[in-house]
Amino acid sequence: MITFDDFMKVDIRVGTIINACINEKAIRPAYKLEIDFGEEIGIKKSSAQITKVYEVSDLVGKQVFAVVNFPPKQIADFISEVLVLGTYSDQGVVLVVPDIKVKNGDKLG
């Protein structure tokens, strides 16, 4: 088990996807995302394995939750800077999203 203090170390923020394209070099099907987290954090990149549920056209403009304080991870030739959150559901990975539009950079807490 983790403690509440452990959980509070995870910095989860809301951002808006501003660009999405297929990550053609990833071993598992994935999209390259550019996400705007507002003035404090800026624009970050993520590789997300969400191709079973989402088309590129579904993603631009969508707000998502992501962990912004993990170290960058190389995915093929792409550096993923944040971890977009989703559920492992029967239909594939489903993004965790706010149910109303909020400010980019808002923190889950």
N, C-alpha and C positions, 0 to 999 in steps of 0.2 A: 504494500500500500504506500501511497505517497501522502505527504502532509499537505494541508492547505497552503503553507508557505512554499512548498515545492511547486504547486499549481500556479501560484502567483508569480513565479519566475518566468512562466511562459507568457510572452507578449503577443497576444492575439488582437489583430486590428482588422478593420474594414477597409477595403480598397475597391476601386472600380477598374475593371478590365478595360484597357484602352487599345489593346492590340492582341490578336491571336492568330497563330498559324500552326500548321502541322510540324512537329519535330521529327523530320524525316530520318534522322540518324539515331533516334532512340531505339533501344532494343525492343521495348514494349510500346505499343501505340500511345502517343502523347501529343499534347499541344504545348507550344511555347507561348507563354502569356506575358504581357507587360501590364502591370497593375499600378494604378496611382493611389498611393496611401496618404496624399495630402502633403502639406508644406513641411511638416516635421520629419517625415520619413522619405518622402519623394516617390519616384517611380522605381519599382523593383521587378525582377524577372522571376518566372517560375515555370518549371516543366510539370505539367499535370496530366495524369493518366485518366482522362475523363472523356475519351473519344467514343465510348459505347453509348453514352447518354446525350452528349452535346455535339452539335456542329459548330464550326468556327463562327457562323452567322448568329448563333445563339449567345455567344459569349461577350462580344464587345458591348459595353454599357452595363453589364451585369455587375452588381456588387457582390463581393465574396469575403469570407473570413479567412485570414491566413496567419500563421506563426511567422513573425518578422525577426525573431532573435535567435534562430538557428544559424549555425555557420553555413556559408555557401556550399553547394554540392554540385559536382560536375556530372552532368547527364549527357553522355556522348560528347559532342563538341560545344555544349551549352552549359553555362553556369546558372544554376537555379539558386536564387537568393532568399526565397521565402517558400513556405510550405502551405499551399492552398488546402483548406480543410474540406473533407467530404465524408460521406458515409459509404461503406461497402454494402451496397444493396443488391437485390436480385438482378436488377436491370443494369448494374454497373456502378461506378462511383458517382454519387449525387452530391453536388456542391452544397455546403452549408452557407446559407445566405440570410441577410436580414429581411424581415417581411415588409418593411417600409424603407424608403430611401433615407440614408443617414449620411453624416459628414465623413468623407474619406479620412482615415486615421483614427476614427473613434475606436476606443479600446474595449474589448470584452472584459468584463470584470464582475 
